[in-house]
Amino acid sequence: MLNVLFVTAKGEKVTAQAEPGARLLEVAQSAGMPLEGTCEGQMACSTCHVIVAPDWFAKLPEASMEEEDMLDLAAGVARTSRLSCQIELTPDLDGIEVRIPGVSRDMQIG
């Protein structure tokens, strides 16, 4: 099992466990994090936006152009922002820390 540390918008820390190969979005939702994932991982929205801790950001594969385009629509984007639906957890990411942005945008509402 792999460990994931979520930091909520209020600064609370929540640790979750996941199987290798799980998508970060699914792990976050199972842990009760407020990530909507409206498009169910199809990279057609930005409602699963997270901010990866800088130490972990460099360990991730580079974001695709499509992901970068979707991040342009996300609220509260930072240098280490990613879409959690695009992060597959591997043993190299055991212990990854991600922050849930304080602002979110529901693409169904606008």
C-alpha positions in Angstrom: 0.0 0.0 0.0 1.1 3.6 -0.7 0.5 6.6 1.5 -0.9 9.9 0.3 -1.0 13.0 2.5 -3.7 15.5 1.7 -3.7 19.0 3.1 -7.1 20.5 3.1 -7.8 24.2 2.4 -8.1 24.7 6.2 -4.7 23.1 6.7 -5.9 19.8 8.1 -3.8 16.8 7.2 -5.5 13.6 6.1 -3.5 10.4 5.3 -5.0 7.9 2.9 -3.7 4.6 1.5 -3.9 3.4 -2.0 -2.9 0.5 -4.2 -0.2 1.1 -6.8 -1.8 2.1 -10.1 -4.7 4.0 -8.4 -5.5 7.5 -9.7 -5.0 10.3 -7.2 -8.5 11.6 -7.9 -10.1 8.3 -6.8 -7.9 8.1 -3.6 -8.9 11.7 -2.8 -12.6 11.1 -3.2 -12.4 8.0 -1.1 -10.6 10.0 1.6 -13.5 12.6 1.6 -11.6 15.3 -0.2 -13.8 17.8 -2.0 -12.6 17.0 -5.5 -15.5 16.8 -7.9 -13.9 15.2 -10.9 -16.9 16.1 -13.1 -15.5 14.6 -16.2 -14.6 11.3 -14.4 -11.0 11.5 -15.4 -11.5 12.3 -19.1 -9.5 15.6 -18.7 -12.5 17.7 -19.8 -12.7 19.8 -16.7 -10.5 21.1 -13.9 -12.6 20.1 -10.9 -9.9 17.7 -9.6 -7.1 20.3 -9.5 -4.6 19.8 -6.7 -1.3 21.5 -5.8 1.5 19.0 -5.4 4.2 19.7 -2.8 7.3 21.0 -4.5 9.5 18.1 -3.4 7.0 15.7 -5.0 6.2 17.7 -8.2 9.5 16.8 -9.9 8.9 13.1 -9.4 5.7 13.2 -11.5 5.7 12.7 -15.3 5.3 16.0 -17.1 1.8 17.2 -17.7 0.5 16.8 -21.3 -0.5 19.9 -23.3 -4.2 18.9 -22.8 -3.7 18.9 -19.0 -1.9 22.2 -19.1 -4.9 23.6 -21.1 -7.3 22.4 -18.5 -5.2 23.8 -15.7 -5.6 27.2 -17.4 -9.3 27.0 -16.4 -8.7 26.0 -12.8 -9.1 28.4 -9.9 -6.1 29.0 -7.6 -3.5 27.5 -9.9 0.1 27.4 -8.6 3.4 26.4 -10.2 3.0 22.8 -9.0 -0.7 22.4 -9.9 -1.8 19.2 -11.5 -5.1 17.4 -12.3 -5.4 14.6 -9.8 -7.1 12.4 -12.5 -3.8 12.4 -14.4 -1.6 11.2 -11.5 -1.2 7.4 -11.3 0.3 6.4 -8.0 3.5 4.4 -8.2 5.9 3.2 -5.5 8.1 6.2 -6.3 5.2 8.4 -5.1 4.7 6.7 -1.7 4.2 9.5 0.8 3.2 12.2 -1.8 1.8 15.3 -0.3 -0.9 17.3 -2.2 -2.9 20.4 -1.1 -6.5 20.9 -1.9 -7.0 24.4 -3.3 -9.1 26.8 -1.2 -11.0 27.8 -4.3 -12.7 25.5 -6.7 -14.7 26.0 -9.9 -17.6 23.7 -10.8 -17.7 23.7 -14.6 -21.3 22.6 -14.6 -22.3 25.8 -12.8 -19.8 28.1 -14.6 
